[in-house]
Amino acid sequence: MTMHETLDWDTGFFGFKVARILPERLQSAQLQTALAELEREGVTLAYWACDPDDLGSQQAALQSGGFLADRKVTYCIDAATMRDRGIPPSGSSVERYVDEVTTPELEELALQAGVYSRFRIDPRMPREKFEELYRIWIRNSVNGRIADQVLVARDAGKIVGMVTVGRKGDRADIGLVAVDASMRGKKLGGALVHSAQQWALHNGFEVAQVVTQGDNLAACRLYEKWGYKVDSIRNIYHFWSCP
């Protein structure tokens, strides 16, 4: 059985070999075997998304020096619930971003969207790589490579909130969502999520999803308020082969 796969994009981006451990459940001896094979192949960083309900996997990860970088929560919502949540928050306006290049405001929002990212909280990850990663994410969302549309909220002409929308398989998907720190508490987050749901309905999706970090309590509360339900949770560990 193949225990891992090399991640070519991540390897090229970070400048060292990166791989993903594939099984969601492993006991300690199995994980040690997988990590030894990765080390022989020169892998510097390995990700493992494992089942948080499997105690053996959690113990194996910690015993093997894994860093719990993320509790990845996938939320889903069906079309009927999206239609029930059809009234937008009052006083908030969201529009399509029509340019094909970003602005400093959008890139700053992208960085704010990643504040709980595993690439930011892992102390071994260079901070500049986290920032570059999220700038690439918003740039490739604006130019249409990884998103279908970017929706923004403005205040006095300045972009103060944004959400990227696209598709993953047969689901509508929220990629990045952020409200500038200066504008929080003014229902902009709800307006952005509502607009993403309207985009999903307009494009005929029966299910929409969003992935966030379990430690991002404000985001989790926002999605739950707008009708999203937890679809899955995975604990993502980082294993570094270098000191």
C-alpha positions in Angstrom: 0.0 0.0 0.0 1.3 3.5 -0.9 1.8 5.4 2.3 2.5 8.8 0.9 2.6 11.1 -2.2 5.0 13.8 -3.1 3.5 17.3 -3.5 5.1 18.9 -6.5 3.6 22.3 -6.1 4.4 22.6 -2.4 7.9 21.3 -3.1 8.6 23.9 -5.8 7.1 26.7 -3.7 8.8 26.1 -0.4 12.1 25.0 -1.9 12.3 21.7 -0.1 10.6 18.3 -0.6 7.1 18.1 0.7 4.8 15.1 0.9 1.5 14.0 2.2 0.9 10.8 4.3 -2.2 9.2 2.8 -4.0 6.8 5.3 -6.2 8.7 7.7 -5.6 6.1 10.5 -2.2 4.7 11.5 -0.9 3.1 14.6 2.5 4.2 16.0 4.6 1.5 14.3 2.9 2.2 10.9 3.5 5.9 11.2 7.1 5.4 12.2 7.6 3.2 9.1 6.0 5.9 6.9 8.2 8.6 8.4 11.4 6.6 8.0 10.5 6.1 4.3 9.9 9.8 3.9 13.3 10.6 5.5 15.1 8.1 3.1 13.5 9.9 0.2 14.7 13.3 1.4 11.3 14.7 2.4 11.7 17.8 4.7 8.0 18.3 5.6 5.2 15.8 5.6 1.5 16.6 6.2 -0.8 14.1 7.8 -4.6 14.7 7.8 -5.8 12.1 10.2 -9.1 11.1 11.9 -9.4 13.0 15.2 -11.7 10.3 16.6 -9.1 7.7 16.3 -7.1 7.8 19.6 -4.4 5.5 18.2 -3.6 8.0 15.4 -3.5 11.0 17.7 -1.1 9.2 20.1 1.0 8.0 17.2 1.3 11.6 15.8 2.3 13.1 19.1 4.8 10.2 20.0 6.4 10.7 16.6 7.0 14.4 17.0 4.1 15.7 15.0 3.0 19.3 15.3 -0.8 19.8 15.4 -1.0 22.6 12.9 -4.7 22.6 12.2 -8.0 21.2 13.2 -9.5 21.4 9.6 -13.3 21.8 9.7 -15.3 21.4 6.5 -18.8 22.9 6.7 -21.6 22.3 4.2 -25.0 23.7 3.5 -27.7 22.5 1.1 -29.6 24.6 -1.4 -32.9 24.6 0.6 -31.1 26.1 3.7 -29.4 28.7 1.5 -32.8 29.7 0.1 -34.2 30.0 3.6 -31.3 32.4 4.5 -32.1 34.6 1.5 -32.4 38.0 3.3 -29.0 39.8 3.4 -27.9 41.7 6.5 -29.2 45.3 6.4 -26.8 48.1 5.6 -24.2 45.9 3.8 -23.5 45.9 0.1 -21.3 43.3 -1.7 -20.3 43.6 -5.4 -18.3 41.6 -7.9 -14.6 42.5 -8.2 -14.1 43.1 -11.9 -10.3 43.8 -12.2 -7.9 41.0 -13.1 -5.1 42.2 -10.7 -5.2 42.6 -7.0 -4.8 45.7 -4.8 -2.8 46.2 -1.6 -6.2 46.2 0.2 -7.1 42.8 -1.2 -3.7 41.3 -0.4 -3.9 42.6 3.1 -7.3 41.0 3.5 -5.9 37.7 2.2 -3.2 37.8 5.0 -5.9 38.5 7.5 -7.9 35.5 6.2 -4.9 33.3 7.0 -4.3 34.4 10.5 -5.2 30.9 11.8 -3.5 29.1 8.9 -1.3 26.2 9.7 1.4 27.8 7.5 1.3 30.8 9.9 1.1 29.1 13.2 3.8 26.5 12.6 6.9 28.0 14.1 9.2 26.3 11.7 7.4 27.8 8.7 9.1 30.9 7.4 6.7 33.9 7.9 7.5 35.2 4.4 6.4 31.9 2.9 3.0 32.2 4.6 2.6 35.7 3.3 3.7 34.8 -0.2 1.3 31.8 -0.3 -1.7 33.9 0.6 -0.8 36.6 -1.9 -0.5 34.0 -4.6 -3.9 32.6 -3.5 -5.7 36.0 -3.8 -3.9 36.8 -7.1 -4.9 33.5 -8.6 -8.4 34.0 -7.4 -8.7 37.4 -9.0 -7.3 36.2 -12.3 -9.7 33.2 -12.4 -7.2 30.4 -12.1 -8.5 29.0 -8.8 -11.8 30.9 -8.2 -14.8 31.8 -10.4 -15.4 35.1 -8.7 -14.2 37.5 -6.0 -16.9 39.5 -4.2 -16.0 42.6 -2.2 -17.5 45.0 0.3 -16.4 48.6 0.3 -16.5 51.5 2.8 -15.9 55.0 1.3 -14.5 53.3 -1.8 -12.0 51.2 0.1 -12.2 47.4 0.0 -12.9 46.3 3.6 -14.1 42.7 3.0 -13.9 40.0 0.4 -14.8 36.4 -0.3 -13.6 34.2 -3.1 -16.0 31.6 -4.6 -15.6 28.7 -6.9 -16.3 25.0 -7.2 -14.8 21.8 -5.9 -16.3 18.8 -7.6 -20.0 19.2 -7.5 -20.0 21.7 -4.6 -19.8 25.5 -4.5 -16.7 26.5 -2.5 -15.7 29.5 -0.4 -11.9 29.8 -0.6 -10.9 33.0 1.2 -13.1 35.2 3.3 -12.0 38.2 5.4 -13.3 41.4 6.9 -10.8 44.1 7.8 -10.2 44.4 11.5 -11.4 48.0 11.5 -14.8 46.9 10.2 -15.7 43.9 12.3 -18.9 43.9 14.2 -20.8 45.6 11.3 -22.4 42.5 9.7 -20.0 42.5 6.8 -19.0 38.9 7.4 -22.7 37.9 7.1 -23.1 39.9 4.0 -20.1 38.2 2.3 -21.3 34.7 3.3 -24.9 35.6 2.1 -23.5 36.8 -1.3 -21.4 33.6 -1.6 -24.6 31.5 -1.0 -26.5 33.5 -3.6 -23.7 32.9 -6.1 -24.0 29.2 -5.4 -27.8 29.2 -5.9 -27.5 31.3 -9.1 -25.1 28.7 -10.5 -27.3 25.8 -9.7 -25.3 24.1 -6.8 -27.2 21.9 -4.5 -24.5 21.9 -1.9 -21.9 24.6 -0.8 -18.9 24.2 1.4 -16.3 26.1 3.3 -13.2 24.9 5.0 -11.8 26.7 8.1 -9.7 26.1 11.2 -11.4 24.8 14.3 -9.5 27.4 16.3 -11.0 30.2 14.3 -14.0 30.4 16.5 -15.4 33.6 15.0 -15.5 32.0 11.5 -17.1 28.9 12.8 -19.8 30.8 14.6 -20.4 32.9 11.4 -20.9 29.8 9.2 -23.1 28.1 11.7 -25.2 31.2 12.0 -25.8 31.1 8.3 -26.9 27.5 8.3 -23.7 25.6 7.7 -23.3 22.2 9.4 -20.0 20.3 10.1 -19.3 17.8 7.4 -15.9 16.6 8.5 -13.0 17.3 10.8 -9.4 16.3 10.3 -6.4 17.0 12.5 -3.5 18.0 10.3 0.0 17.3 11.7 3.3 18.6 10.3 6.3 16.4 10.5 9.7 18.0 9.9 12.7 15.8 9.2 15.2 18.6 9.8 16.1 20.0 13.3 
